[in-house]
Structures are given as structure tokens and as C-alpha cells.
Amino acid sequence: MTAMAFRFTICCILLTAALAFSPNHHHHRRYRCSSSFVLPSTKKEIPGLEHLEEIREQLSEHIAQWDSCVEVVAGATGMESEEAELRLAEATRWKAWAVVKSELARKYIKTVIPSVEEITESLTWLQSEPLLLNQEQLEVAVRDYAEIYLRTPAANFRKAKNVAPRKFRQNPDDFCQLVRNRPRALGLTYNCADDGCASECGSCWV
């Protein structure tokens, strides 16, 4: 190979490399093949959404009622419809039913078909006195503790307040502020410091 041919070959290699790493070149290639190019999804995947299809099939006879409840949850919390449905499934134990694949085990899971009135009443109570939760607080509470907040929250409030540490029992406003800041407090309906251990660790103040 002559020196001139060698230099020509090197120039071709460098030109090809420059084009390959050029931003404009990549941009051109990306949209020229737009039919096969897919932008990466920025939507956060929520664990548990994969169970919704099976749950909806199981609830096919009550799907209109179920969908109405989902709309109520989504409207009150500001959640996307899919997440609102997932939280409703958690609150009514349909998610637990879907996760368990044993038909025998499923018989022991007490699922609930919610009514629009029940869900509306729960969410209205949470947004009213004494808690007065705003939409952001309600979204966090329902996302993390769906069953506590979507099923009988008023009863949970009374139980939790009655067994709370003395400083919260004596000052209801402090207890309400605690619930707003720490949503889990609404589910603490036992206090072994006062009543002794009863294996209620998941709902105990201690």
C-alpha cells in the first residue's frame, strides 16, 4: 500500500468515526427509523398492578360498582385510576387474594365488595373534622395504609385515640396532628404498655 493510499484509508476511518459520534447524526438516524424507535418510559411502575386484571375478572358481576368506587378514591386522593384501583384492592383484600395462588388459601381471605356509599363516607370523614386531611395527606395515607383509611376510619380513630399514650389522649389536637404527620398512627389500636402484650405487635403503640 502506498503512503497516499494509507493516508486515504485513515481519513475514511476517522470520518466514519466522527459521523458515528455526531449528535446530529444520531438524531437523524433516530427519527429516520422512528417506526421502530421507542423512547424510554418515564412512568413509575407500581408493584401490584399486574394483579388488577385477575381481580377485575373475579369481580365481573360487580365491575360497575367497583369502578365507581375507584373513581371516588381517585377523585379524593388525586391518584391515577390504576393506582386508586390497586389501593382499593388492598383495602378490600382483593390484592391479597390475587397474590395467593392456592385455591385453598384463597378461601380463608375475607375479601369485601365495597359500596360507593361506604368509600365516599370514609373519604368524606377523613377530609372533615377532626382530621381535616388535605388531598396530599390523604394520598399518602391511602397509598401506605389503604385498609385503615378506606375501611371504617372513624372507628379506627376512636380506637387509636383511646389507647394512645397519655399526652395524646389528653390533647385531641395533638393526636390529630400526629395522624397527619404519621398516618400509621390511625392503625395503632392497641397499647401493651397499658394492657400487657397480646401479640398485637403490628397495631401496637410500643
Z-matrix of the N, CA and C atoms (Angstrom, degrees):
N
C 1 1.472
C 2 1.532 1 108.50
N 3 1.343 2 114.43 1 131.43
C 4 1.466 3 118.59 2 179.81
C 5 1.513 4 109.81 3 -74.76
N 6 1.337 5 116.26 4 163.24
C 7 1.460 6 121.36 5 -179.94
C 8 1.516 7 110.56 6 -61.48
N 9 1.347 8 116.45 7 -38.40
C 10 1.461 9 119.40 8 179.87
C 11 1.523 10 111.19 9 -65.45
N 12 1.327 11 117.19 10 -43.07
C 13 1.466 12 121.38 11 179.63
C 14 1.520 13 110.29 12 -64.28
N 15 1.343 14 115.92 13 -39.08
C 16 1.466 15 120.58 14 179.71
C 17 1.525 16 110.40 15 -62.54
N 18 1.397 17 114.88 16 -44.84
C 19 1.456 18 118.07 17 -179.99
C 20 1.523 19 111.08 18 -64.47
N 21 1.322 20 117.61 19 -37.05
C 22 1.459 21 122.15 20 179.52
C 23 1.531 22 110.48 21 -63.58
N 24 1.338 23 116.30 22 -41.67
C 25 1.465 24 121.26 23 179.92
C 26 1.528 25 110.85 24 -63.91
N 27 1.343 26 115.91 25 -43.27
C 28 1.467 27 120.57 26 179.21
C 29 1.521 28 110.48 27 -62.99
N 30 1.314 29 116.95 28 -41.31
C 31 1.468 30 120.78 29 179.21
C 32 1.523 31 111.46 30 -62.06
N 33 1.327 32 115.62 31 -40.86
C 34 1.473 33 119.84 32 178.95
C 35 1.518 34 110.99 33 -62.94
N 36 1.337 35 115.57 34 -42.32
C 37 1.476 36 120.43 35 -179.91
C 38 1.525 37 110.06 36 -62.81
N 39 1.344 38 116.95 37 -45.68
C 40 1.462 39 120.85 38 -178.67
C 41 1.531 40 111.58 39 -65.29
N 42 1.341 41 116.92 40 -38.96
C 43 1.454 42 120.58 41 178.72
C 44 1.522 43 111.37 42 -64.41
N 45 1.316 44 116.19 43 -42.39
C 46 1.474 45 120.99 44 178.54
C 47 1.521 46 110.74 45 -61.84
N 48 1.347 47 115.75 46 -43.22
C 49 1.467 48 120.12 47 179.76
C 50 1.525 49 111.07 48 -64.52
N 51 1.319 50 116.60 49 -40.65
C 52 1.466 51 120.62 50 -179.78
C 53 1.517 52 111.50 51 -62.84
N 54 1.321 53 116.25 52 -42.28
C 55 1.458 54 120.44 53 178.09
C 56 1.521 55 111.83 54 -65.15
N 57 1.324 56 116.00 55 -38.88
C 58 1.468 57 120.79 56 -177.76
C 59 1.509 58 111.69 57 -62.79
N 60 1.340 59 117.87 58 -34.60
C 61 1.467 60 121.63 59 -176.66
C 62 1.522 61 112.88 60 -100.76
N 63 1.315 62 116.62 61 5.65
C 64 1.459 63 120.27 62 179.08
C 65 1.536 64 109.96 63 -75.49
N 66 1.368 65 119.21 64 129.89
C 67 1.468 66 121.65 65 178.03
C 68 1.515 67 112.24 66 -57.96
N 69 1.326 68 116.68 67 -41.92
C 70 1.457 69 119.70 68 -179.77
C 71 1.518 70 111.14 69 -64.14
N 72 1.329 71 114.58 70 -35.90
C 73 1.459 72 119.23 71 179.96
C 74 1.516 73 109.93 72 -65.31
N 75 1.328 74 117.22 73 -43.86
C 76 1.461 75 120.71 74 179.40
C 77 1.514 76 110.40 75 -65.31
N 78 1.336 77 115.88 76 -41.38
C 79 1.449 78 120.01 77 -179.90
C 80 1.529 79 109.77 78 -60.35
N 81 1.307 80 116.11 79 -42.52
C 82 1.462 81 120.72 80 -179.16
C 83 1.513 82 110.08 81 -64.84
N 84 1.327 83 117.22 82 -44.68
C 85 1.461 84 120.05 83 -178.49
C 86 1.517 85 110.88 84 -65.98
N 87 1.344 86 117.34 85 -37.07
C 88 1.457 87 121.37 86 -176.39
C 89 1.523 88 110.58 87 -62.17
N 90 1.326 89 116.68 88 -48.43
C 91 1.443 90 119.18 89 -174.46
C 92 1.525 91 112.94 90 -86.60
N 93 1.304 92 117.29 91 -17.08
C 94 1.457 93 118.84 92 173.34
C 95 1.511 94 109.68 93 -68.09
N 96 1.342 95 116.25 94 -29.15
C 97 1.464 96 121.48 95 -179.90
C 98 1.527 97 109.85 96 -110.48
N 99 1.349 98 116.79 97 35.53
C 100 1.458 99 120.87 98 -172.39
C 101 1.518 100 112.84 99 -60.63
N 102 1.320 101 118.11 100 -22.31
C 103 1.458 102 119.53 101 -178.87
C 104 1.514 103 112.13 102 -66.07
N 105 1.337 104 116.98 103 -24.20
C 106 1.462 105 119.32 104 -179.32
C 107 1.521 106 112.25 105 -112.84
N 108 1.336 107 117.08 106 -3.60
C 109 1.463 108 119.70 107 -178.55
C 110 1.517 109 109.45 108 -91.34
N 111 1.336 110 117.29 109 131.49
C 112 1.462 111 122.66 110 179.83
C 113 1.512 112 108.76 111 -124.60
N 114 1.323 113 116.00 112 123.08
C 115 1.454 114 119.36 113 176.98
C 116 1.524 115 109.85 114 -66.41
N 117 1.320 116 118.70 115 143.83
C 118 1.455 117 120.41 116 179.02
C 119 1.517 118 111.07 117 -63.67
N 120 1.339 119 116.55 118 139.91
C 121 1.459 120 121.39 119 -178.36
C 122 1.517 121 110.70 120 -73.00
N 123 1.343 122 115.38 121 136.57
C 124 1.464 123 120.31 122 176.63
C 125 1.526 124 110.68 123 -101.85
N 126 1.343 125 117.48 124 0.19
C 127 1.455 126 121.56 125 -178.97
C 128 1.527 127 109.66 126 -75.04
N 129 1.321 128 115.18 127 128.75
C 130 1.454 129 120.31 128 -179.71
C 131 1.520 130 109.77 129 -75.08
N 132 1.315 131 115.96 130 125.21
C 133 1.453 132 120.47 131 178.58
C 134 1.517 133 109.34 132 -76.88
N 135 1.318 134 116.93 133 132.26
C 136 1.455 135 122.39 134 -178.30
C 137 1.523 136 108.87 135 -103.72
N 138 1.318 137 118.52 136 120.26
C 139 1.468 138 120.69 137 179.42
C 140 1.525 139 110.77 138 -58.48
N 141 1.318 140 115.38 139 132.64
C 142 1.461 141 120.39 140 177.21
C 143 1.513 142 114.24 141 109.35
N 144 1.343 143 117.50 142 -18.08
C 145 1.462 144 119.82 143 -179.00
C 146 1.529 145 112.06 144 -61.64
N 147 1.317 146 115.76 145 -25.31
C 148 1.466 147 119.32 146 -178.22
C 149 1.530 148 113.00 147 -66.40
N 150 1.321 149 116.99 148 -14.32
C 151 1.469 150 120.48 149 -178.67
C 152 1.525 151 113.05 150 -89.65
N 153 1.338 152 117.04 151 -11.62
C 154 1.459 153 119.63 152 -172.39
C 155 1.523 154 113.02 153 -64.20
N 156 1.307 155 117.76 154 -37.02
C 157 1.465 156 120.11 155 -178.60
C 158 1.527 157 111.06 156 -60.73
N 159 1.328 158 116.64 157 -46.27
C 160 1.465 159 120.19 158 179.94
C 161 1.529 160 111.07 159 -65.14
N 162 1.338 161 115.76 160 -38.85
C 163 1.466 162 119.97 161 179.16
C 164 1.526 163 109.97 162 -63.48
N 165 1.314 164 117.07 163 -43.40
C 166 1.466 165 120.62 164 -179.81
C 167 1.522 166 111.44 165 -64.74
N 168 1.304 167 116.98 166 -36.32
C 169 1.468 168 119.91 167 176.43
C 170 1.527 169 110.59 168 -63.85
N 171 1.321 170 116.15 169 -41.22
C 172 1.450 171 120.39 170 -179.90
C 173 1.540 172 111.57 171 -67.36
N 174 1.318 173 115.72 172 -28.83
C 175 1.468 174 120.98 173 -177.93
C 176 1.530 175 112.35 174 -100.23
N 177 1.302 176 116.82 175 20.43
C 178 1.468 177 120.64 176 -172.91
C 179 1.529 178 112.88 177 -55.39
N 180 1.325 179 117.99 178 -34.36
C 181 1.461 180 120.85 179 -178.80
C 182 1.533 181 111.99 180 -74.75
N 183 1.321 182 116.55 181 -16.72
C 184 1.469 183 121.14 182 -177.75
C 185 1.530 184 111.70 183 -121.40
N 186 1.341 185 116.05 184 19.48
C 187 1.467 186 119.38 185 -169.05
C 188 1.528 187 112.69 186 -65.25
N 189 1.323 188 118.59 187 -33.41
C 190 1.461 189 120.43 188 179.16
C 191 1.531 190 110.26 189 -65.34
N 192 1.320 191 116.32 190 -43.24
C 193 1.461 192 121.17 191 177.63
C 194 1.518 193 110.70 192 -64.36
N 195 1.327 194 115.99 193 -41.95
C 196 1.468 195 121.44 194 179.05
C 197 1.523 196 111.04 195 -62.47
N 198 1.327 197 116.37 196 -46.33
C 199 1.466 198 120.31 197 -179.34
C 200 1.526 199 111.63 198 -63.37
N 201 1.319 200 116.87 199 -35.08
C 202 1.464 201 119.98 200 177.38
C 203 1.527 202 110.66 201 -64.81
N 204 1.327 203 116.23 202 -38.98
C 205 1.470 204 120.06 203 177.33
C 206 1.521 205 110.93 204 -65.72
N 207 1.316 206 116.32 205 -38.68
C 208 1.470 207 120.80 206 177.79
C 209 1.524 208 110.05 207 -61.24
N 210 1.326 209 116.90 208 -42.71
C 211 1.466 210 121.05 209 179.22
C 212 1.525 211 111.36 210 -61.51
N 213 1.325 212 116.53 211 -38.61
C 214 1.461 213 120.35 212 179.42
C 215 1.530 214 110.61 213 -64.83
N 216 1.345 215 116.24 214 -44.83
C 217 1.469 216 120.61 215 179.61
C 218 1.526 217 110.59 216 -64.01
N 219 1.322 218 116.48 217 -45.29
C 220 1.469 219 120.65 218 -179.77
C 221 1.527 220 110.93 219 -62.20
N 222 1.332 221 116.61 220 -41.97
C 223 1.454 222 120.12 221 -178.38
C 224 1.521 223 112.96 222 -65.99
N 225 1.329 224 116.35 223 -37.73
C 226 1.468 225 120.15 224 -177.26
C 227 1.523 226 112.73 225 -77.86
N 228 1.322 227 116.60 226 -34.43
C 229 1.470 228 120.39 227 -173.86
C 230 1.522 229 113.46 228 -98.41
N 231 1.330 230 117.21 229 -18.81
C 232 1.462 231 120.08 230 -175.85
C 233 1.515 232 112.99 231 80.75
N 234 1.317 233 117.17 232 9.70
C 235 1.464 234 120.86 233 179.20
C 236 1.526 235 110.89 234 -74.22
N 237 1.331 236 115.59 235 156.16
C 238 1.454 237 120.09 236 169.09
C 239 1.531 238 108.15 237 -65.53
N 240 1.320 239 116.70 238 154.77
C 241 1.460 240 121.24 239 -174.76
C 242 1.528 241 112.88 240 -56.76
N 243 1.342 242 116.18 241 -41.94
C 244 1.466 243 119.69 242 -177.76
C 245 1.517 244 111.46 243 -63.33
N 246 1.322 245 116.99 244 -43.32
C 247 1.459 246 118.99 245 -179.97
C 248 1.522 247 110.88 246 -68.92
N 249 1.326 248 116.91 247 -39.33
C 250 1.463 249 120.14 248 177.86
C 251 1.519 250 110.52 249 -59.51
N 252 1.332 251 116.54 250 -39.47
C 253 1.462 252 120.66 251 178.45
C 254 1.527 253 111.00 252 -66.32
N 255 1.326 254 116.27 253 -39.74
C 256 1.461 255 120.23 254 178.49
C 257 1.531 256 110.69 255 -63.61
N 258 1.332 257 117.32 256 -42.91
C 259 1.466 258 119.87 257 -179.92
C 260 1.525 259 110.85 258 -66.90
N 261 1.309 260 116.81 259 -36.15
C 262 1.463 261 120.05 260 175.49
C 263 1.523 262 110.40 261 -64.50
N 264 1.328 263 116.25 262 -38.72
C 265 1.466 264 120.59 263 177.80
C 266 1.526 265 111.37 264 -65.56
N 267 1.324 266 116.67 265 -34.88
C 268 1.464 267 120.30 266 176.17
C 269 1.526 268 110.79 267 -67.75
N 270 1.327 269 115.53 268 -43.79
C 271 1.464 270 120.39 269 -177.65
C 272 1.521 271 112.28 270 -64.58
N 273 1.314 272 116.42 271 -32.92
C 274 1.462 273 120.83 272 -176.44
C 275 1.535 274 112.35 273 -101.07
N 276 1.327 275 115.35 274 6.80
C 277 1.467 276 123.85 275 175.27
C 278 1.535 277 114.84 276 69.15
N 279 1.327 278 115.75 277 14.65
C 280 1.463 279 117.92 278 175.18
C 281 1.523 280 111.43 279 -73.83
N 282 1.312 281 117.08 280 -28.89
C 283 1.463 282 118.58 281 175.77
C 284 1.528 283 109.96 282 -66.26
N 285 1.324 284 116.89 283 -44.03
C 286 1.468 285 120.50 284 177.83
C 287 1.521 286 110.03 285 -59.60
N 288 1.317 287 116.10 286 -38.95
C 289 1.472 288 120.89 287 177.87
C 290 1.522 289 110.92 288 -62.51
N 291 1.327 290 116.66 289 -42.78
C 292 1.466 291 121.03 290 -177.26
C 293 1.524 292 111.69 291 -70.78
N 294 1.326 293 116.97 292 -34.61
C 295 1.469 294 120.70 293 -178.52
C 296 1.529 295 110.54 294 -66.92
N 297 1.319 296 116.41 295 -38.57
C 298 1.471 297 121.02 296 -179.95
C 299 1.522 298 108.64 297 -79.43
N 300 1.306 299 117.43 298 124.70
C 301 1.462 300 120.77 299 -176.80
C 302 1.530 301 113.61 300 -96.81
N 303 1.309 302 116.62 301 -11.06
C 304 1.465 303 120.28 302 178.63
C 305 1.526 304 109.91 303 -77.64
N 306 1.324 305 116.96 304 123.03
C 307 1.456 306 120.43 305 178.87
C 308 1.521 307 111.19 306 -62.39
N 309 1.321 308 116.65 307 -34.13
C 310 1.463 309 120.54 308 178.25
C 311 1.524 310 110.68 309 -65.21
N 312 1.332 311 116.07 310 -45.37
C 313 1.459 312 120.25 311 -179.62
C 314 1.529 313 111.04 312 -65.59
N 315 1.316 314 116.96 313 -35.58
C 316 1.464 315 120.59 314 -178.87
C 317 1.527 316 112.29 315 -62.51
N 318 1.322 317 116.43 316 -28.37
C 319 1.464 318 120.14 317 -179.74
C 320 1.523 319 112.26 318 -65.00
N 321 1.325 320 116.69 319 -21.49
C 322 1.465 321 120.79 320 -176.51
C 323 1.528 322 112.49 321 -97.17
N 324 1.335 323 116.69 322 -0.66
C 325 1.470 324 120.32 323 177.53
C 326 1.522 325 108.28 324 -93.11
N 327 1.310 326 116.30 325 117.80
C 328 1.463 327 121.75 326 -175.42
C 329 1.530 328 110.12 327 -85.71
N 330 1.320 329 114.78 328 87.36
C 331 1.465 330 120.44 329 178.46
C 332 1.530 331 110.08 330 -77.51
N 333 1.326 332 114.69 331 159.80
C 334 1.464 333 120.79 332 -178.08
C 335 1.530 334 108.95 333 -131.78
N 336 1.316 335 115.89 334 138.68
C 337 1.459 336 120.23 335 171.38
C 338 1.524 337 106.59 336 -97.92
N 339 1.313 338 117.93 337 107.59
C 340 1.473 339 120.49 338 -173.03
C 341 1.521 340 112.01 339 -74.22
N 342 1.311 341 115.08 340 155.72
C 343 1.462 342 120.34 341 173.51
C 344 1.522 343 108.33 342 -105.22
N 345 1.317 344 115.28 343 153.58
C 346 1.463 345 120.35 344 178.44
C 347 1.529 346 109.85 345 -61.10
N 348 1.323 347 116.08 346 -37.81
C 349 1.461 348 120.69 347 -179.27
C 350 1.525 349 111.13 348 -62.94
N 351 1.331 350 115.90 349 -43.46
C 352 1.467 351 120.69 350 -179.09
C 353 1.529 352 111.08 351 -63.49
N 354 1.328 353 116.80 352 -47.68
C 355 1.465 354 120.53 353 -177.79
C 356 1.526 355 110.53 354 -67.16
N 357 1.325 356 116.38 355 -41.51
C 358 1.461 357 120.49 356 178.49
C 359 1.523 358 110.70 357 -62.38
N 360 1.325 359 116.47 358 -42.95
C 361 1.462 360 120.73 359 179.81
C 362 1.528 361 111.10 360 -62.24
N 363 1.323 362 116.79 361 -42.75
C 364 1.470 363 120.78 362 179.79
C 365 1.523 364 111.28 363 -62.14
N 366 1.328 365 116.04 364 -48.47
C 367 1.462 366 120.07 365 -177.02
C 368 1.524 367 111.92 366 -69.09
N 369 1.323 368 116.92 367 -36.13
C 370 1.462 369 120.58 368 177.35
C 371 1.525 370 110.43 369 -65.01
N 372 1.323 371 116.78 370 -41.77
C 373 1.465 372 120.49 371 179.46
C 374 1.533 373 110.39 372 -62.34
N 375 1.314 374 117.23 373 -42.49
C 376 1.466 375 121.24 374 -178.87
C 377 1.526 376 112.24 375 -63.95
N 378 1.330 377 116.39 376 -31.12
C 379 1.466 378 120.61 377 -178.70
C 380 1.522 379 112.53 378 -87.63
N 381 1.334 380 116.04 379 -6.33
C 382 1.464 381 121.28 380 -178.84
C 383 1.524 382 110.07 381 -103.82
N 384 1.324 383 116.98 382 179.20
C 385 1.466 384 120.35 383 174.94
C 386 1.531 385 109.77 384 -65.30
N 387 1.320 386 118.03 385 143.21
C 388 1.469 387 126.28 386 12.50
C 389 1.533 388 115.03 387 -91.82
N 390 1.344 389 118.83 388 -14.16
C 391 1.468 390 119.43 389 -172.95
C 392 1.524 391 113.33 390 -79.56
N 393 1.331 392 116.66 391 -43.48
C 394 1.463 393 120.65 392 179.76
C 395 1.530 394 112.15 393 53.48
N 396 1.309 395 116.90 394 50.28
C 397 1.460 396 120.30 395 179.39
C 398 1.525 397 110.39 396 -70.46
N 399 1.337 398 116.68 397 134.72
C 400 1.460 399 119.33 398 173.16
C 401 1.525 400 108.57 399 -83.71
N 402 1.333 401 116.19 400 176.80
C 403 1.465 402 119.26 401 -174.09
C 404 1.519 403 112.37 402 -62.32
N 405 1.319 404 117.14 403 -40.39
C 406 1.464 405 120.35 404 -179.72
C 407 1.530 406 111.19 405 -64.29
N 408 1.326 407 117.05 406 -43.88
C 409 1.464 408 120.81 407 178.70
C 410 1.526 409 110.40 408 -64.55
N 411 1.319 410 116.13 409 -39.54
C 412 1.460 411 120.76 410 -179.75
C 413 1.524 412 110.86 411 -66.48
N 414 1.315 413 116.21 412 -40.08
C 415 1.469 414 120.37 413 178.78
C 416 1.527 415 110.82 414 -60.95
N 417 1.326 416 116.90 415 -46.37
C 418 1.464 417 121.24 416 -179.99
C 419 1.532 418 110.47 417 -62.98
N 420 1.329 419 116.50 418 -44.66
C 421 1.459 420 121.00 419 -177.81
C 422 1.525 421 111.64 420 -63.34
N 423 1.322 422 117.15 421 -45.79
C 424 1.464 423 121.08 422 -178.52
C 425 1.525 424 110.80 423 -70.01
N 426 1.317 425 116.61 424 -36.20
C 427 1.464 426 119.78 425 179.36
C 428 1.530 427 111.52 426 -63.69
N 429 1.330 428 116.59 427 -40.83
C 430 1.464 429 120.29 428 -174.52
C 431 1.527 430 113.95 429 -92.51
N 432 1.335 431 116.59 430 -28.01
C 433 1.474 432 120.25 431 -175.01
C 434 1.525 433 109.94 432 -139.91
N 435 1.319 434 115.19 433 61.56
C 436 1.465 435 120.94 434 -172.05
C 437 1.529 436 113.11 435 -57.62
N 438 1.317 437 117.39 436 -47.07
C 439 1.466 438 118.77 437 -175.38
C 440 1.527 439 111.56 438 -66.22
N 441 1.327 440 117.01 439 -39.04
C 442 1.466 441 121.20 440 -179.19
C 443 1.528 442 110.97 441 -63.61
N 444 1.336 443 116.95 442 -38.01
C 445 1.459 444 120.25 443 -173.13
C 446 1.525 445 114.15 444 -94.45
N 447 1.313 446 117.79 445 -25.16
C 448 1.463 447 119.38 446 -178.93
C 449 1.526 448 112.86 447 -96.22
N 450 1.334 449 116.38 448 -14.90
C 451 1.469 450 120.44 449 179.09
C 452 1.529 451 109.22 450 -118.74
N 453 1.296 452 117.69 451 116.46
C 454 1.477 453 124.89 452 176.31
C 455 1.533 454 114.50 453 45.45
N 456 1.322 455 118.66 454 53.75
C 457 1.470 456 119.54 455 179.75
C 458 1.528 457 112.74 456 -64.57
N 459 1.334 458 117.85 457 -32.05
C 460 1.466 459 119.93 458 -179.96
C 461 1.525 460 110.64 459 -64.30
N 462 1.331 461 116.52 460 -42.74
C 463 1.465 462 120.48 461 177.92
C 464 1.526 463 110.45 462 -65.99
N 465 1.330 464 116.73 463 -39.88
C 466 1.467 465 120.46 464 177.75
C 467 1.531 466 110.83 465 -62.65
N 468 1.323 467 115.40 466 -38.44
C 469 1.470 468 120.69 467 179.45
C 470 1.529 469 110.32 468 -61.35
N 471 1.313 470 116.93 469 -47.82
C 472 1.469 471 120.53 470 -178.59
C 473 1.530 472 111.22 471 -63.32
N 474 1.329 473 116.00 472 -43.80
C 475 1.469 474 119.90 473 -179.74
C 476 1.526 475 110.95 474 -63.62
N 477 1.322 476 116.50 475 -46.55
C 478 1.467 477 120.67 476 -177.95
C 479 1.523 478 111.20 477 -64.38
N 480 1.319 479 116.23 478 -42.89
C 481 1.466 480 120.21 479 -179.01
C 482 1.529 481 111.31 480 -65.84
N 483 1.315 482 117.32 481 -38.04
C 484 1.462 483 121.42 482 -177.29
C 485 1.524 484 113.25 483 -67.67
N 486 1.339 485 117.25 484 -24.79
C 487 1.473 486 119.81 485 -178.31
C 488 1.526 487 111.79 486 -112.40
N 489 1.328 488 116.76 487 5.46
C 490 1.466 489 120.46 488 -179.60
C 491 1.525 490 110.51 489 -65.89
N 492 1.327 491 118.13 490 160.90
C 493 1.467 492 120.47 491 173.86
C 494 1.531 493 110.54 492 -52.91
N 495 1.324 494 116.87 493 152.03
C 496 1.461 495 123.44 494 -171.14
C 497 1.532 496 113.15 495 -51.24
N 498 1.328 497 117.64 496 -41.73
C 499 1.469 498 119.45 497 -175.56
C 500 1.528 499 111.95 498 -62.43
N 501 1.347 500 116.69 499 -28.42
C 502 1.463 501 119.84 500 178.14
C 503 1.527 502 111.30 501 -85.13
N 504 1.318 503 117.47 502 -32.10
C 505 1.459 504 120.03 503 176.66
C 506 1.523 505 110.85 504 -65.95
N 507 1.315 506 115.26 505 -35.54
C 508 1.464 507 119.64 506 -176.70
C 509 1.520 508 112.78 507 -80.50
N 510 1.316 509 117.48 508 -20.24
C 511 1.466 510 120.77 509 -179.10
C 512 1.532 511 109.61 510 -130.87
N 513 1.330 512 117.70 511 92.20
C 514 1.474 513 121.90 512 -177.59
C 515 1.526 514 113.39 513 -56.16
N 516 1.346 515 116.71 514 -34.37
C 517 1.469 516 118.90 515 -179.70
C 518 1.531 517 111.12 516 -64.09
N 519 1.322 518 116.77 517 -37.36
C 520 1.461 519 120.81 518 177.84
C 521 1.528 520 110.29 519 -66.58
N 522 1.324 521 114.87 520 -37.85
C 523 1.471 522 117.91 521 178.88
C 524 1.529 523 110.51 522 -65.54
N 525 1.322 524 116.62 523 -42.61
C 526 1.469 525 120.03 524 179.06
C 527 1.525 526 110.87 525 -62.61
N 528 1.318 527 116.85 526 -40.86
C 529 1.460 528 120.13 527 179.05
C 530 1.519 529 110.81 528 -65.68
N 531 1.325 530 116.11 529 -36.21
C 532 1.462 531 120.15 530 176.92
C 533 1.521 532 110.37 531 -61.68
N 534 1.326 533 116.80 532 -44.12
C 535 1.470 534 120.68 533 179.88
C 536 1.522 535 110.55 534 -63.58
N 537 1.324 536 116.64 535 -39.14
C 538 1.473 537 118.89 536 179.26
C 539 1.527 538 111.55 537 -64.42
N 540 1.323 539 115.65 538 -37.77
C 541 1.467 540 119.83 539 -177.73
C 542 1.525 541 112.61 540 -84.46
N 543 1.319 542 115.86 541 -31.00
C 544 1.466 543 121.15 542 -178.29
C 545 1.523 544 108.48 543 -132.21
N 546 1.331 545 117.93 544 85.03
C 547 1.467 546 121.81 545 -174.41
C 548 1.534 547 114.54 546 -53.68
N 549 1.313 548 116.83 547 -26.32
C 550 1.466 549 120.13 548 -179.08
C 551 1.528 550 111.78 549 -60.93
N 552 1.332 551 116.96 550 -25.05
C 553 1.464 552 120.89 551 -176.55
C 554 1.524 553 112.36 552 -58.09
N 555 1.319 554 117.55 553 -28.68
C 556 1.464 555 120.17 554 -179.59
C 557 1.532 556 111.99 555 -67.25
N 558 1.310 557 116.03 556 -18.18
C 559 1.463 558 119.87 557 179.65
C 560 1.517 559 113.84 558 -100.37
N 561 1.336 560 116.90 559 3.77
C 562 1.466 561 120.32 560 179.98
C 563 1.521 562 108.79 561 -89.68
N 564 1.311 563 115.63 562 87.73
C 565 1.462 564 121.04 563 -172.27
C 566 1.527 565 112.96 564 -106.16
N 567 1.329 566 116.04 565 16.34
C 568 1.470 567 119.77 566 177.24
C 569 1.534 568 108.13 567 -144.65
N 570 1.332 569 115.42 568 149.62
C 571 1.464 570 119.88 569 179.64
C 572 1.520 571 108.40 570 -139.84
N 573 1.317 572 116.32 571 100.97
C 574 1.468 573 119.80 572 -176.10
C 575 1.529 574 112.15 573 -71.37
N 576 1.339 575 117.36 574 -13.87
C 577 1.464 576 119.58 575 176.38
C 578 1.522 577 110.69 576 -65.81
N 579 1.339 578 116.06 577 -28.35
C 580 1.462 579 120.83 578 179.51
C 581 1.528 580 112.58 579 -98.30
N 582 1.325 581 116.30 580 -37.93
C 583 1.464 582 120.05 581 -170.37
C 584 1.522 583 114.64 582 -111.27
N 585 1.344 584 117.15 583 -0.94
C 586 1.449 585 118.92 584 -177.30
C 587 1.519 586 111.00 585 82.86
N 588 1.305 587 115.74 586 159.75
C 589 1.469 588 119.83 587 -176.01
C 590 1.525 589 111.44 588 -70.02
N 591 1.329 590 114.91 589 134.81
C 592 1.464 591 121.02 590 178.07
C 593 1.523 592 109.72 591 -132.44
N 594 1.327 593 116.22 592 25.66
C 595 1.477 594 122.08 593 -178.92
C 596 1.519 595 111.80 594 56.86
N 597 1.329 596 116.01 595 37.90
C 598 1.479 597 122.18 596 177.01
C 599 1.528 598 109.78 597 -108.56
N 600 1.321 599 115.87 598 40.51
C 601 1.470 600 120.57 599 -172.09
C 602 1.518 601 113.94 600 -57.34
N 603 1.317 602 117.45 601 -35.85
C 604 1.458 603 120.17 602 -177.60
C 605 1.518 604 113.86 603 -69.58
N 606 1.327 605 117.50 604 -18.99
C 607 1.461 606 120.10 605 -179.12
C 608 1.537 607 111.03 606 -125.29
N 609 1.332 608 116.17 607 26.15
C 610 1.471 609 120.61 608 -176.60
C 611 1.529 610 111.52 609 -101.93
N 612 1.317 611 116.40 610 144.46
C 613 1.452 612 121.99 611 179.58
C 614 1.532 613 112.58 612 -70.60
N 615 1.307 614 116.44 613 -27.06
C 616 1.473 615 120.00 614 -175.06
C 617 1.522 616 110.37 615 -78.80
